[in-house]
Amino acid sequence: MTVQQANPKDTLQSKRLITRAAFFGLFLLAPVLNIFRYDLTETRFVLFGFPLSFNLNLDWVAQSSPADVASQILLWFILPILILVPSVLWIAWKWGRIYCGWLCPHFSVVETINNLMTRITGRPTLWEALRKGRRGKAIHWAGLALVCALIGFSWALAMLSYLLPPIPLYTDLVTGNLAFYPSVFLAVATTVFTLDFLFARHLFCKYGCAFGVVQSIAWMTNGRGRMVTFDTARAAACRDCTKACDAACPMRLPTRSHKRAKFSCTQCLQCVSACREVQKDNPEGSLLHWQPGEPSRQTVLIPVHQLNSNHKPDSKPARQGA
């Protein structure tokens, strides 16, 4: 995990680093601590150390009435979904992709590798133009590839530990007794994750993550949802800036543009922190703020209300017919 430079008075990124590091640790350790995993060997979920069978077992089902079985399914399966899904959508509707920016382990990797690549070449991704004189040495590129491979392997191992008992899995891996299919899974998953982290990490966040897209759609339906806003009245203060806000955005978005141009914004607020740093000597402060938006054509996907309100019908209706 990489610590982002920020204004000492701005603790925003420090707080975000804590939440991301804690959730990343939870992501890696949840199977080991039996907090949550699916055990393929016993074909059941494990939650906080207890087998999660929705209180349904074959003997009980065979001896119970259909109404009792249906009530158990409703209580342990359908009801949690009916509570969890609306809760997630409401959070996304109100705050956008805040899970992505403040918790998501994949986005933590995106930011870390962006930072390493920027140090090597002056650009955070391979898809942007190289800065003059900043191509990076071969040993630096080899080191970056090795870092991506190590992170990719740790991800592959973590994913496998969600499916197989973690302690026996780690023991077999260390002693060289790993079975054929787990070995194939580790090899393939490590390769896929390494290629993703090297070439397409932020593109996956934009276009490949279904959970992220759902959050963005929910957010775009709320014209007053939290978003990064730009103080256009003070736009002249950006004249001498080197677009630090755009450069800080891990998703490579136009941070000062309207909401629809920032559909995949993860609410990481690195652009806000960058602007605060640039404008730290400006008495008026930052030009970027994280605050509720104002409903307009630019803040929702299909602004039907705004289009209708801006449409002025003729004072006299047109005649029908000739």
Secondary structure as GFF3:
##gff-version 3
##sequence-region A 1 322
A	DSSP	alpha_helix	12	29	.	.	.	ID=ss1
A	DSSP	beta_strand	36	39	.	.	.	ID=ss2
A	DSSP	beta_strand	44	47	.	.	.	ID=ss3
A	DSSP	beta_strand	50	52	.	.	.	ID=ss4
A	DSSP	alpha_helix	58	63	.	.	.	ID=ss5
A	DSSP	alpha_helix	66	73	.	.	.	ID=ss6
A	DSSP	pi_helix	74	78	.	.	.	ID=ss7
A	DSSP	alpha_helix	79	95	.	.	.	ID=ss8
A	DSSP	alpha_helix	98	102	.	.	.	ID=ss9
A	DSSP	alpha_helix	105	121	.	.	.	ID=ss10
A	DSSP	alpha_helix	138	161	.	.	.	ID=ss11
A	DSSP	alpha_helix	166	175	.	.	.	ID=ss12
A	DSSP	alpha_helix	180	195	.	.	.	ID=ss13
A	DSSP	pi_helix	196	200	.	.	.	ID=ss14
A	DSSP	alpha_helix	201	203	.	.	.	ID=ss15
A	DSSP	pi_helix	204	208	.	.	.	ID=ss16
A	DSSP	alpha_helix	210	220	.	.	.	ID=ss17
A	DSSP	beta_strand	226	230	.	.	.	ID=ss18
A	DSSP	three_ten_helix	232	238	.	.	.	ID=ss19
A	DSSP	alpha_helix	244	248	.	.	.	ID=ss20
A	DSSP	three_ten_helix	259	262	.	.	.	ID=ss21
A	DSSP	alpha_helix	270	278	.	.	.	ID=ss22
A	DSSP	beta_strand	288	292	.	.	.	ID=ss23
A	DSSP	alpha_helix	304	310	.	.	.	ID=ss24
###
